[in-house]
């Protein structure tokens, strides 16, 4: 099979290397051999491809069959199953080439082509390197194909096989060079020129313990040994464990003609454990999934896996469990049994995140407890933080946050919630929507948005405040509301000026407009061309009318929005007149009542007289813009 040759006589300086014609399966080896014999570098040599012969055979079990030469047409019709992907099928090529010294003045000396392949050699790419330059000639397309085939042969890649896309690539490059005439490549360009049959990799079996959310720690990050994963929480339908079944790969054949057999899969991880009915098994052709039937945490007893919800521990400390971190919706309920008043049930610095927790004893310094529901039978340290939607604490000295909070005895702690009930308060700061204190001693500061109720007052120096903007969301909302109102006021004033301006223009020009309109109608009926100045004047007036109409609509929308925003502020303001401070007992010593208004932003203060029996207090507007705190009947 003779191919196009672009050989030229080598220059005088290299005439000592005599051209030689050889038949070989390895052109690169022949070039190295010739270079060695002349004691020159191999990159000063080149070759012409004179002929390519392709041979195939199928190896029988008993003996090897002879190689048979196949034509180009036969190559195109190789069968995928019986030949290409048949492990007993073999293919090779033999090349007749002329080896000679490279021509330094070749027109392609600056046209830097390279052929590369992926790891399996099943995809072959042509790279035209950055900085390459080449000029177009009528023979360029043929010579480009010749150069590519030479590069493939150097790389041990078969030619005329698996390269259906090569002709279109050659045509694309040739068209570009023909248009450019002197083409320069400012960046490397890459083209896929051959693609054979990529093998499908073999999959070894694997057992993945998804529930073990092991944290990857970077080299410079400190390891927190207190977070040892004592409980691995899970939620319903969560993937806990997965067994990847072994899958034998599929064979392939690369662009060198080499058959690529898949390796046998390793089977080392088949599950040898059992699960109960709290874990469901879902099996497919490729894997086995073990998923949680319910919320909870993983429990492993021997080789039995199950999902549980309740867990009893003696204490939560660095030495025993470490911090307990689960998802808040996992349904995990933790019971901490340590009740000794001299010990901490939740130790110093421990963090507990669970759905529910019942602590029989104390919560230590800098400890943090987060739950949906929490009960603490002992006391909290002044630096402890407790957060729960429903929270019950015996003796509280730390910080508590929630929605429904009940505390037996508050000792200078912080409480922030919605509905707060405290049996006895001895100092402390309380913030909530509704606050009820059975026995209030001294130095208690209470701020509420709806009401404060004291059943028995036993001390003084207390401050009771009604603030309708108690919560941060309300504060942010009213601040944003004020900013929006101020912006709208400016926009509305501007729109009102615009409406007045264009109303005056239209009113003053209406007679002229109607006159122009009558004339234009007359011109149109008479079939006479309308004067351009009249048409322009008419359209300009119409644009004024349209602009006025749109401005009025925008003004109406802005006024509506302005009214809505100002109503919000009024609604907040109105809430304060419904709020109450109630003391069911007699007033003792010095105490202070406050009501905070939004507009104007002022505080109204009142000091009940010692011994007074006035029980219910509200904010009253005595005159327009004048407010007082007064005793009311309800």
C-alpha positions as CSV (number, residue, x, y, z in Angstrom):
1,X,0.0,0.0,0.0
2,X,2.0,3.0,-1.3
3,X,1.5,6.3,0.5
4,X,2.4,9.9,-0.5
5,X,6.0,10.9,0.0
6,X,7.4,14.3,0.6
7,X,11.1,13.5,0.8
8,X,13.7,16.0,-0.4
9,X,17.4,15.7,-0.9
10,X,19.2,16.4,2.4
11,X,21.6,19.3,2.5
12,X,25.3,18.9,1.9
13,X,26.2,18.9,5.6
14,X,24.2,15.7,6.1
15,X,25.1,13.8,2.9
16,X,27.4,11.5,4.9
17,X,24.1,9.8,6.1
18,X,23.0,7.6,3.2
19,X,19.3,7.0,2.8
20,X,18.2,3.4,3.5
21,X,15.0,1.6,2.9
22,X,13.8,-1.0,5.4
23,X,10.7,-3.0,6.2
24,X,9.9,-3.0,9.9
25,X,7.1,-3.1,12.6
26,X,9.0,-0.5,14.7
27,X,10.1,2.6,12.8
28,X,11.3,4.3,16.0
29,X,13.7,1.4,16.7
30,X,15.1,1.6,13.2
31,X,15.7,5.4,13.5
32,X,17.6,4.9,16.7
33,X,19.7,2.1,15.2
34,X,20.6,4.3,12.2
35,X,21.4,7.3,14.5
36,X,23.7,5.1,16.6
37,X,25.5,3.8,13.5
38,X,26.3,7.3,12.4
39,X,26.8,8.6,15.9
40,X,24.2,11.3,15.6
41,X,21.1,12.3,17.5
42,X,17.9,10.6,16.4
43,X,16.1,14.0,16.0
44,X,18.3,14.8,12.9
45,X,16.7,11.8,11.1
46,X,13.4,11.6,9.3
47,X,11.6,9.0,7.2
48,X,9.3,8.6,4.3
49,X,6.4,6.2,4.5
50,X,6.4,4.1,1.3
51,X,4.0,1.3,2.2
52,X,1.8,0.1,5.0
53,X,0.8,-3.6,5.2
54,X,-1.7,-4.8,7.8
55,X,-1.9,-8.4,9.0
56,X,-4.5,-10.2,11.2
57,X,-4.9,-13.7,12.7
58,X,-7.0,-15.6,15.1
59,X,-5.2,-17.9,17.6
60,X,-6.9,-21.3,17.9
61,X,-6.6,-23.3,21.2
62,X,-4.5,-26.0,19.6
63,X,-2.1,-23.9,17.6
64,X,-1.4,-20.4,16.2
65,X,-2.7,-19.7,12.7
66,X,-0.7,-17.8,10.1
67,X,-0.8,-14.1,9.6
68,X,-3.0,-12.9,6.8
69,X,-2.7,-9.6,5.0
70,X,-5.9,-7.6,4.8
71,X,-6.8,-4.8,2.5
72,X,-8.0,-1.3,3.5
73,X,-11.6,-2.2,2.8
74,X,-11.4,-5.3,5.0
75,X,-10.0,-3.1,7.8
76,X,-13.1,-0.9,7.7
77,X,-15.3,-4.0,8.1
78,X,-13.7,-5.6,11.1
79,X,-16.4,-7.2,13.3
80,X,-16.6,-5.8,16.8
81,X,-17.5,-9.0,18.6
82,X,-15.8,-11.8,16.6
83,X,-12.6,-9.9,15.8
84,X,-11.8,-6.6,17.6
85,X,-13.1,-7.6,21.0
86,X,-12.1,-11.3,20.6
87,X,-9.1,-12.0,22.9
88,X,-7.8,-14.5,20.3
89,X,-7.7,-12.0,17.5
90,X,-4.4,-10.2,16.7
91,X,-3.5,-7.4,14.4
92,X,-0.2,-5.9,13.4
93,X,1.3,-3.6,10.8
94,X,4.5,-3.6,8.8
95,X,5.9,-0.4,7.3
96,X,8.3,0.1,4.4
97,X,10.1,3.3,5.1
98,X,13.0,5.3,3.7
99,X,15.3,6.6,6.4
100,X,17.4,9.7,5.7
101,X,18.8,12.9,7.2
102,X,16.2,15.6,8.1
103,X,15.9,18.6,5.7
104,X,16.5,21.7,7.8
105,X,14.9,23.8,5.2
106,X,11.7,21.8,5.1
107,X,8.5,24.0,4.7
108,X,7.2,22.3,7.8
109,X,10.2,22.9,10.0
110,X,8.2,25.4,12.1
111,X,5.0,23.4,12.0
112,X,5.2,21.5,15.3
113,X,2.9,18.5,15.4
114,X,2.7,16.0,18.2
115,X,0.6,12.9,18.7
116,X,-0.4,11.8,22.2
117,X,-2.8,9.3,23.7
118,X,-4.7,8.8,27.0
119,X,-3.6,6.3,29.5
120,X,-5.2,3.3,27.8
121,X,-4.1,4.4,24.3
122,X,-7.7,4.1,23.2
123,X,-7.9,7.8,22.3
124,X,-5.3,9.5,20.2
125,X,-4.9,13.3,20.0
126,X,-3.1,15.6,17.6
127,X,-1.5,18.6,19.1
128,X,-0.5,21.7,17.0
129,X,1.8,23.4,19.5
130,X,1.7,27.1,20.4
131,X,4.1,29.1,18.1
132,X,3.7,26.8,15.1
133,X,3.7,28.5,11.7
134,X,3.0,27.1,8.3
135,X,2.2,28.4,4.8
136,X,-0.4,26.9,2.5
137,X,0.5,25.0,-0.7
138,X,-1.8,23.1,-3.1
139,X,-0.4,19.8,-1.7
140,X,-0.8,20.9,2.0
141,X,-3.8,18.6,2.8
142,X,-2.1,15.4,1.5
143,X,1.2,16.4,3.2
144,X,-0.6,17.1,6.5
145,X,-2.1,13.6,6.5
146,X,1.3,12.2,5.7
147,X,2.9,14.1,8.6
148,X,0.1,12.9,11.0
149,X,0.5,9.3,10.0
150,X,4.3,9.6,10.5
151,X,3.7,10.9,14.0
152,X,1.3,8.0,14.7
153,X,3.8,5.5,13.5
154,X,6.6,7.0,15.7
155,X,4.2,6.6,18.7
156,X,3.4,3.0,17.8
157,X,-0.2,3.8,16.8
158,X,-1.8,1.9,14.0
159,X,-2.7,3.9,10.8
160,X,-5.9,3.6,8.8
161,X,-7.6,1.8,11.7
162,X,-9.8,3.5,14.4
163,X,-9.3,6.9,12.7
164,X,-12.7,7.6,11.0
165,X,-12.5,11.2,12.2
166,X,-9.0,11.8,10.8
167,X,-10.1,13.0,7.3
168,X,-12.5,15.6,8.8
169,X,-9.7,16.9,11.1
170,X,-7.2,17.2,8.2
171,X,-9.9,19.0,6.1
172,X,-10.6,21.4,9.0
173,X,-6.9,22.3,9.6
174,X,-6.3,22.5,5.8
175,X,-9.2,24.9,5.3
176,X,-7.9,27.2,8.1
177,X,-4.4,27.3,6.6
178,X,-5.8,27.9,3.1
179,X,-7.8,30.9,4.4
180,X,-4.9,32.3,6.4
181,X,-2.3,31.5,3.7
182,X,0.4,32.0,6.4
183,X,-1.1,30.5,9.5
184,X,0.3,31.2,13.0
185,X,-0.9,29.3,16.1
186,X,-1.0,31.6,19.1
187,X,-2.1,28.7,21.4
188,X,-1.9,24.9,21.3
189,X,-4.8,23.3,19.5
190,X,-5.9,19.7,20.2
191,X,-7.9,17.3,18.0
192,X,-9.1,13.8,18.5
193,X,-7.9,11.8,15.5
194,X,-8.3,8.1,16.6
195,X,-10.6,6.3,18.9
196,X,-10.8,2.6,19.6
197,X,-12.7,0.5,22.1
198,X,-12.1,1.7,25.6
199,X,-12.4,-1.1,28.2
200,X,-14.8,-0.9,31.1
201,X,-12.8,-1.1,34.3
202,X,-13.3,-3.9,36.7
203,X,-15.0,-2.9,40.0
204,X,-13.7,-4.5,43.2
205,X,-16.2,-5.0,45.9
206,X,-16.3,-2.4,48.7
207,X,-18.1,-1.9,52.0
208,X,-18.8,1.8,52.7
209,X,-19.9,2.8,56.2
210,X,-21.7,6.0,55.3
211,X,-22.9,6.6,58.8
212,X,-19.4,7.2,60.1
213,X,-19.1,10.8,59.1
214,X,-15.4,10.9,59.7
215,X,-14.1,14.4,59.5
216,X,-11.0,14.9,57.3
217,X,-8.6,17.0,59.4
218,X,-6.0,19.1,57.5
219,X,-2.3,19.0,58.5
220,X,-2.4,22.3,60.4
221,X,-5.8,21.9,62.0
222,X,-6.0,21.0,65.7
223,X,-7.8,17.7,66.4
224,X,-10.7,18.1,68.8
225,X,-10.5,14.9,70.7
226,X,-13.7,15.8,72.7
227,X,-15.7,15.1,69.5
228,X,-15.2,11.4,69.2
229,X,-18.6,10.6,67.6
230,X,-20.0,8.7,70.6
231,X,-23.4,8.7,68.8
232,X,-23.8,8.5,65.1
233,X,-27.2,10.0,64.4
234,X,-29.3,9.0,61.4
235,X,-32.6,10.1,59.9
236,X,-35.3,8.0,58.1
237,X,-34.3,6.6,54.7
238,X,-30.6,7.7,55.2
239,X,-28.1,5.5,53.6
240,X,-26.1,3.9,56.4
241,X,-24.0,1.2,54.8
242,X,-23.4,0.3,51.2
243,X,-21.9,-2.8,49.7
244,X,-20.6,-2.3,46.2
245,X,-20.8,-5.6,44.4
246,X,-17.8,-6.8,42.3
247,X,-18.3,-6.2,38.6
248,X,-16.1,-7.7,36.0
249,X,-15.1,-5.1,33.4
250,X,-15.5,-5.4,29.7
251,X,-12.6,-5.9,27.3
252,X,-11.3,-3.3,24.8
253,X,-8.6,-2.9,22.2
254,X,-6.4,0.2,22.0
255,X,-5.1,2.1,19.0
256,X,-1.9,0.1,19.1
257,X,-4.0,-3.0,18.3
258,X,-3.4,-4.5,21.7
259,X,-6.3,-6.5,23.3
260,X,-7.1,-5.2,26.8
261,X,-8.6,-7.9,29.0
262,X,-10.3,-6.9,32.3
263,X,-8.7,-8.1,35.5
264,X,-10.6,-10.3,37.9
265,X,-12.4,-8.3,40.6
266,X,-11.3,-8.6,44.2
267,X,-14.0,-9.9,46.6
268,X,-12.8,-9.1,50.2
269,X,-15.6,-7.1,51.8
270,X,-18.8,-9.2,51.6
271,X,-21.1,-8.2,54.5
272,X,-20.8,-10.6,57.4
273,X,-23.2,-8.7,59.7
274,X,-26.9,-8.7,60.4
275,X,-29.5,-6.0,60.8
276,X,-32.9,-5.9,62.5
277,X,-36.2,-4.4,61.2
278,X,-35.0,-0.9,62.0
279,X,-32.8,-1.1,58.9
280,X,-34.1,-2.0,55.4
281,X,-32.1,-3.7,52.8
282,X,-32.4,-2.6,49.1
283,X,-30.5,-4.8,46.6
284,X,-29.7,-4.1,43.0
285,X,-27.4,-5.6,40.4
286,X,-24.6,-3.3,41.4
287,X,-24.9,-2.8,45.2
288,X,-26.7,-3.5,48.4
289,X,-28.0,-0.5,50.4
290,X,-28.8,-0.5,54.1
291,X,-31.1,2.4,55.0
292,X,-32.7,3.6,58.2
293,X,-36.4,2.8,58.7
294,X,-36.7,5.5,61.4
295,X,-34.8,8.4,63.0
296,X,-32.3,7.7,65.7
297,X,-28.7,6.6,66.1
298,X,-26.7,3.6,65.0
299,X,-26.2,0.9,67.6
300,X,-23.8,-2.0,67.1
301,X,-23.9,-5.0,69.3
302,X,-21.5,-7.6,68.1
303,X,-22.3,-8.1,64.4
304,X,-25.9,-6.8,64.8
305,X,-26.7,-3.3,63.5
306,X,-29.9,-1.5,64.5
307,X,-31.3,2.0,64.9
308,X,-32.3,3.2,68.4
309,X,-33.6,6.4,69.7
310,X,-33.0,6.4,73.5
311,X,-29.5,6.2,75.0
312,X,-28.6,6.3,78.7
313,X,-25.2,7.6,79.8
314,X,-23.8,8.2,83.3
315,X,-22.2,11.5,82.4
316,X,-21.2,13.5,79.3
317,X,-17.5,14.3,79.8
318,X,-14.2,14.3,78.0
319,X,-13.2,11.0,79.6
320,X,-16.4,9.1,78.9
321,X,-18.4,10.1,75.8
322,X,-16.9,13.3,74.6
323,X,-19.3,15.8,73.1
324,X,-22.5,14.3,71.6
325,X,-23.4,15.8,68.2
326,X,-26.4,14.6,66.3
327,X,-28.9,16.2,63.9
328,X,-31.7,18.0,65.7
329,X,-34.4,16.1,63.8
330,X,-32.7,12.7,64.3
331,X,-35.1,11.7,67.2
332,X,-32.2,10.8,69.5
333,X,-33.2,11.1,73.2
334,X,-30.3,11.2,75.7
335,X,-30.8,10.5,79.4
336,X,-27.8,11.7,81.6
337,X,-28.1,9.8,84.9
338,X,-25.4,11.6,87.0
339,X,-27.4,13.3,89.8
340,X,-24.7,14.0,92.4
341,X,-24.9,17.7,93.3
342,X,-21.1,17.8,93.7
343,X,-20.5,16.5,90.1
344,X,-21.3,17.7,86.6
345,X,-23.6,15.5,84.6
346,X,-22.5,17.5,81.5
347,X,-18.9,18.3,82.0
348,X,-16.9,21.4,81.4
349,X,-16.7,22.5,77.8
350,X,-18.9,19.6,76.5
351,X,-21.3,20.2,73.6
352,X,-24.5,18.3,73.3
353,X,-26.8,18.5,70.2
354,X,-29.7,16.1,70.3
355,X,-33.5,16.0,69.7
356,X,-34.3,15.6,73.4
357,X,-32.2,15.4,76.5
358,X,-33.0,14.8,80.2
359,X,-30.2,15.7,82.6
360,X,-30.7,14.6,86.2
361,X,-27.8,16.7,87.5
362,X,-25.7,19.8,86.7
363,X,-24.4,21.4,83.6
364,X,-20.8,22.5,83.9
365,X,-18.8,25.6,82.9
366,X,-18.7,26.6,79.3
367,X,-20.9,23.6,78.4
368,X,-23.5,23.9,75.6
369,X,-26.7,22.0,75.2
370,X,-28.9,22.3,72.1
371,X,-32.1,20.3,71.8
372,X,-35.7,20.5,70.8
373,X,-36.7,19.6,74.3
374,X,-34.5,19.7,77.4
375,X,-34.9,19.1,81.1
376,X,-32.2,19.9,83.6
377,X,-32.8,18.6,87.1
378,X,-29.7,20.2,88.7
379,X,-28.3,23.6,88.1
380,X,-26.5,25.4,85.2
381,X,-23.1,27.0,85.6
382,X,-23.1,30.8,84.9
383,X,-21.1,30.2,81.7
384,X,-23.3,27.3,80.4
385,X,-25.6,27.9,77.5
386,X,-28.8,26.0,77.0
387,X,-31.0,26.2,73.9
388,X,-34.3,24.3,73.4
389,X,-37.7,25.0,72.0
390,X,-39.2,23.5,75.2
391,X,-36.9,24.0,78.2
392,X,-37.3,23.2,81.9
393,X,-34.5,24.0,84.3
394,X,-34.4,23.6,88.1
395,X,-31.7,26.1,89.1
396,X,-30.5,28.5,86.4
397,X,-27.4,30.6,86.5
398,X,-26.3,30.5,82.9
399,X,-27.9,31.6,79.6
400,X,-31.1,29.9,78.4
401,X,-32.8,30.4,75.0
402,X,-36.0,28.9,73.7
403,X,-39.7,29.3,73.0
404,X,-41.4,27.8,76.1
405,X,-39.2,28.1,79.1
406,X,-39.9,27.1,82.7
407,X,-37.4,27.7,85.5
408,X,-37.9,26.8,89.1
409,X,-35.2,29.2,90.5
410,X,-33.4,31.9,88.5
411,X,-30.2,33.0,90.1
412,X,-28.8,36.0,88.2
413,X,-29.0,34.0,84.9
414,X,-30.1,35.1,81.4
415,X,-33.4,34.0,79.9
416,X,-34.5,34.8,76.4
417,X,-37.6,33.2,75.0
418,X,-41.3,33.6,74.1
419,X,-43.4,32.2,76.9
420,X,-41.4,32.3,80.1
421,X,-42.6,31.1,83.5
422,X,-40.3,31.4,86.5
423,X,-41.2,30.1,90.0
424,X,-38.6,32.2,91.8
425,X,-36.3,34.9,90.4
426,X,-33.3,36.2,92.4
427,X,-31.6,38.6,90.1
428,X,-31.2,38.0,86.4
429,X,-32.2,39.3,83.0
430,X,-35.4,38.1,81.3
431,X,-36.6,38.8,77.8
432,X,-39.7,37.4,76.3
433,X,-43.1,38.0,74.8
434,X,-45.0,36.9,77.9
435,X,-43.2,36.6,81.3
436,X,-44.8,35.2,84.5
437,X,-42.8,35.2,87.8
438,X,-44.4,33.5,90.8
439,X,-42.0,35.0,93.4
440,X,-39.8,38.0,92.4
441,X,-36.9,39.0,94.7
442,X,-34.6,41.9,93.9
443,X,-32.5,43.1,91.0
444,X,-34.5,41.4,88.3
445,X,-34.7,43.0,84.9
446,X,-37.6,41.9,82.8
447,X,-38.4,43.0,79.2
448,X,-41.5,41.8,77.4
449,X,-43.5,42.7,74.4
450,X,-47.0,41.6,75.6
451,X,-47.1,41.4,79.4
452,X,-45.2,40.9,82.6
453,X,-47.0,39.3,85.6
454,X,-45.6,39.1,89.1
455,X,-47.6,37.0,91.5
456,X,-45.6,37.9,94.7
457,X,-43.1,40.7,95.0
458,X,-40.5,40.2,97.8
459,X,-37.8,42.6,96.8
460,X,-36.9,45.9,95.1
461,X,-34.5,47.5,92.5
462,X,-36.4,45.6,89.8
463,X,-37.0,47.0,86.3
464,X,-40.0,45.9,84.3
465,X,-40.0,47.1,80.6
466,X,-42.6,46.8,77.8
467,X,-40.8,46.9,74.4
468,X,-42.9,46.0,71.3
469,X,-39.6,45.7,69.3
470,X,-38.1,43.2,71.8
471,X,-37.1,40.7,69.2
472,X,-34.3,41.4,66.7
473,X,-36.4,40.5,63.7
474,X,-39.0,43.2,64.8
475,X,-36.2,45.7,65.3
476,X,-34.6,45.0,61.9
477,X,-38.1,45.1,60.3
478,X,-39.0,48.5,61.8
479,X,-35.6,50.0,60.9
480,X,-35.9,48.8,57.3
481,X,-39.5,50.1,57.4
482,X,-38.3,53.6,58.4
483,X,-35.7,53.6,55.6
484,X,-38.2,52.5,53.1
485,X,-40.8,55.1,54.2
486,X,-38.2,57.9,53.9
487,X,-37.2,56.8,50.4
488,X,-40.8,56.6,49.3
489,X,-41.6,60.1,50.7
490,X,-38.8,61.5,48.4
491,X,-40.0,59.5,45.4
492,X,-43.7,60.6,46.0
493,X,-42.7,64.3,46.2
494,X,-40.8,63.9,42.9
495,X,-43.7,62.2,41.2
496,X,-46.1,64.9,42.5
497,X,-43.9,67.6,41.0
498,X,-43.8,65.7,37.7
499,X,-47.7,65.4,37.6
500,X,-48.1,69.1,38.3
501,X,-45.6,70.0,35.6
502,X,-47.1,67.9,32.8
503,X,-50.7,68.7,33.9
504,X,-49.9,72.4,33.3
505,X,-48.2,71.7,29.9
506,X,-51.2,69.7,28.7
507,X,-53.8,72.2,30.0
508,X,-52.0,75.2,28.4
509,X,-51.5,73.3,25.1
510,X,-54.9,71.6,24.7
511,X,-56.4,74.2,22.4
512,X,-53.4,74.0,20.1
513,X,-53.5,70.3,20.2
514,X,-57.2,70.1,19.2
515,X,-56.6,72.5,16.4
516,X,-53.7,70.5,15.0
517,X,-55.8,67.3,15.4
518,X,-58.6,68.8,13.3
519,X,-56.2,69.9,10.6
520,X,-54.6,66.5,10.4
521,X,-58.0,64.8,10.0
522,X,-58.8,67.3,7.2
523,X,-55.5,66.5,5.4
524,X,-56.1,62.8,5.7
525,X,-59.7,63.0,4.3
526,X,-58.5,65.2,1.4
527,X,-55.7,62.8,0.6
528,X,-53.2,65.6,1.0
529,X,-49.7,64.8,2.5
530,X,-49.7,65.9,6.1
531,X,-47.0,68.5,7.0
532,X,-44.2,66.9,9.0
533,X,-44.2,69.7,11.6
534,X,-47.9,69.1,12.4
535,X,-47.3,65.4,12.7
536,X,-44.3,65.9,15.0
537,X,-46.2,68.4,17.2
538,X,-49.2,66.1,17.4
539,X,-47.0,63.1,18.5
540,X,-45.1,65.2,21.0
541,X,-48.3,66.2,22.7
542,X,-49.5,62.6,22.7
543,X,-46.2,61.6,24.4
544,X,-46.9,64.2,27.1
545,X,-50.3,62.8,27.7
546,X,-48.9,59.2,27.9
547,X,-46.1,60.3,30.3
548,X,-48.6,62.0,32.6
549,X,-50.9,58.9,32.6
550,X,-47.9,56.6,33.5
551,X,-46.7,59.0,36.2
552,X,-50.1,59.2,37.8
553,X,-50.3,55.4,37.9
554,X,-46.8,55.1,39.5
555,X,-47.8,57.8,42.0
556,X,-50.9,55.8,42.9
557,X,-48.8,52.6,43.4
558,X,-46.2,54.4,45.5
559,X,-48.9,56.0,47.7
560,X,-50.5,52.6,48.3
561,X,-47.2,51.1,49.3
562,X,-46.4,54.1,51.5
563,X,-49.8,53.7,53.3
564,X,-49.0,50.0,53.8
565,X,-45.6,50.7,55.4
566,X,-46.9,53.4,57.7
567,X,-49.7,51.0,58.8
568,X,-47.0,48.5,59.9
569,X,-45.4,51.1,62.1
570,X,-48.8,52.0,63.5
571,X,-49.6,48.3,64.2
572,X,-46.3,48.0,66.2
573,X,-47.2,51.2,68.0
574,X,-50.7,50.0,68.8
575,X,-49.3,46.8,70.4
576,X,-47.8,48.8,73.2
577,X,-51.2,50.1,74.3
578,X,-52.5,46.5,74.7
579,X,-49.4,45.5,76.8
580,X,-49.6,45.2,80.6
581,X,-47.3,45.1,83.6
582,X,-49.1,43.3,86.5
583,X,-48.1,42.9,90.1
584,X,-50.7,40.8,92.1
585,X,-48.9,41.8,95.3
586,X,-48.1,45.0,97.1
587,X,-45.2,47.1,95.9
588,X,-42.1,47.0,98.0
589,X,-39.1,49.4,97.9
590,X,-37.9,51.1,94.7
591,X,-39.1,49.5,91.4
592,X,-39.3,50.9,87.9
593,X,-41.8,50.5,85.1
594,X,-41.0,51.4,81.5
595,X,-42.9,51.5,78.2
596,X,-40.9,52.1,75.0
597,X,-42.7,53.9,72.2
598,X,-41.7,53.6,68.5
599,X,-42.9,56.9,67.1
600,X,-41.8,59.1,68.7
601,X,-38.9,57.0,70.0
602,X,-39.2,57.7,73.7
603,X,-39.4,55.9,77.0
604,X,-42.1,56.5,79.5
605,X,-41.1,55.7,83.1
606,X,-43.1,55.2,86.2
607,X,-42.1,54.3,89.8
608,X,-44.9,52.7,91.9
609,X,-45.2,54.0,95.4
610,X,-44.0,51.6,98.1
611,X,-47.0,49.9,99.7
612,X,-49.3,50.7,96.8
613,X,-51.9,48.1,95.8
614,X,-52.1,49.2,92.2
615,X,-51.9,46.0,90.2
616,X,-52.3,46.5,86.4
617,X,-50.4,49.2,84.5
618,X,-50.7,50.3,80.9
619,X,-49.6,53.1,78.6
620,X,-52.2,55.8,78.1
621,X,-52.2,58.7,75.7
622,X,-53.5,61.5,77.9
623,X,-53.3,64.1,75.2
624,X,-52.2,64.2,71.6
625,X,-48.5,63.1,71.7
626,X,-48.5,63.0,75.6
627,X,-48.2,59.6,77.2
628,X,-48.3,58.3,80.8
629,X,-48.2,55.0,82.6
630,X,-51.3,54.6,84.6
631,X,-53.0,51.9,86.7
632,X,-56.0,50.3,84.9
633,X,-58.7,47.9,85.8
634,X,-57.8,45.3,83.2
